[in-house]
Amino acid sequence: MEHNSEHSKREFDRRRFISDGVKITLLAGILSPLEQACNSKTKNTDKKKPKDKSNPVSKNNKRRKWNAEKLVINTKSNIIHLPTASFYIYYDEIKNLREISIDTWESHLSEQVRLNKNKSGNIIEVLSLQKLRHGVSDNSLTEAAKMLALSFGKDYENSKGLNVNITNYRLHELMLQLISLNNSMSYKWQTFNSMVLKPQKPGKRQAWMADENNFNQRVKYIQDREAEYQNRLVKRASKYNLT
């Protein structure tokens, strides 16, 4: 009886082992294609995932600093640039360039040669301040104002016909100071409006340009502090070490 019991037990274990083996083999046959499909989907997703462009300067591809304290013209595009470090930390390096004088740059302007439109406000601001390098006088203030007015010209309109500098309030504020300190300009409100373009809805801090009364109050404030504002302009002009 014991022999039959032992034999039956071994026979049961053998059958159970075979049954479990068959189950495992079948389960593996089902799971293997599923695993392969999942891995394939993961790889495809990784390929389609857009690269992170939020930080274009990687550790292995550091952007090289490049600036130049001078007016240069890109001889391929015929665009004039002023890549001064006073405005720009990085500036796309211009390989094909030729230096031009700040005193004669206007003679280079033609249908083929233009200032960098999107940066024209910065460029003309600096160039107008250079008129004050040798001191603030009615004559130098007049020349600076004429130069600054170029930034509101038709050459600097975008594809929609809008001037790209119309909301560059640094230019409006500088023009205000140039006109306010100029004793040879009698009709300051009219002169200001003839030299600039104003947005339809100026910002709250630019309410002074909305009407003549507010404008005249600002003019008086600057004139009452004439020496202070003249010194400010001289310091701004000396900030740009152009060659």
ZIGIFEN-V962965 format. One record per backbone hydrogen bond with DSSP energy under -1.0 kcal/mol. CO is the residue of the C=O (numbers start at 1). NH is the residue of the N-H. If there is no record, write none. Layout:
co:CO nh:NH
co:CO nh:NH
This chain:
co:1 nh:5
co:2 nh:6
co:3 nh:7
co:4 nh:8
co:5 nh:9
co:6 nh:10
co:7 nh:11
co:8 nh:12
co:9 nh:13
co:10 nh:14
co:11 nh:15
co:12 nh:16
co:13 nh:17
co:14 nh:18
co:15 nh:19
co:16 nh:20
co:17 nh:21
co:18 nh:22
co:19 nh:23
co:20 nh:24
co:21 nh:25
co:22 nh:26
co:23 nh:27
co:24 nh:28
co:25 nh:29
co:26 nh:30
co:27 nh:31
co:28 nh:32
co:31 nh:35
co:32 nh:36
co:33 nh:37
co:34 nh:38
co:35 nh:39
co:36 nh:40
co:37 nh:41
co:38 nh:42
co:39 nh:43
co:40 nh:44
co:41 nh:45
co:42 nh:46
co:43 nh:47
co:44 nh:48
co:45 nh:49
co:56 nh:58
co:68 nh:70
co:69 nh:243
co:71 nh:100
co:72 nh:81
co:73 nh:98
co:74 nh:78
co:78 nh:114
co:79 nh:74
co:80 nh:116
co:81 nh:72
co:82 nh:84
co:83 nh:68
co:84 nh:87
co:84 nh:88
co:96 nh:75
co:98 nh:73
co:104 nh:107
co:105 nh:108
co:106 nh:109
co:113 nh:110
co:114 nh:80
co:117 nh:120
co:119 nh:123
co:120 nh:124
co:121 nh:125
co:122 nh:126
co:123 nh:127
co:124 nh:128
co:125 nh:129
co:126 nh:130
co:128 nh:131
co:129 nh:132
co:130 nh:133
co:132 nh:135
co:137 nh:141
co:138 nh:142
co:139 nh:143
co:140 nh:144
co:141 nh:145
co:142 nh:146
co:143 nh:147
co:144 nh:148
co:145 nh:149
co:147 nh:150
co:148 nh:151
co:149 nh:152
co:150 nh:153
co:153 nh:156
co:154 nh:157
co:156 nh:164
co:158 nh:161
co:162 nh:158
co:163 nh:166
co:165 nh:168
co:167 nh:169
co:168 nh:171
co:169 nh:173
co:170 nh:174
co:171 nh:175
co:172 nh:176
co:173 nh:177
co:174 nh:178
co:175 nh:179
co:176 nh:180
co:177 nh:181
co:182 nh:185
co:186 nh:188
co:187 nh:191
co:188 nh:192
co:189 nh:193
co:190 nh:194
co:192 nh:196
co:203 nh:206
co:204 nh:207
co:206 nh:209
co:207 nh:210
co:211 nh:215
co:212 nh:216
co:213 nh:217
co:214 nh:218
co:215 nh:219
co:216 nh:220
co:217 nh:221
co:218 nh:222
co:219 nh:223
co:220 nh:224
co:222 nh:225
co:223 nh:226
co:225 nh:229
co:226 nh:230
co:227 nh:231
co:228 nh:232
co:229 nh:233
co:230 nh:234
co:231 nh:235
co:232 nh:236
co:233 nh:237
co:234 nh:238
co:240 nh:242
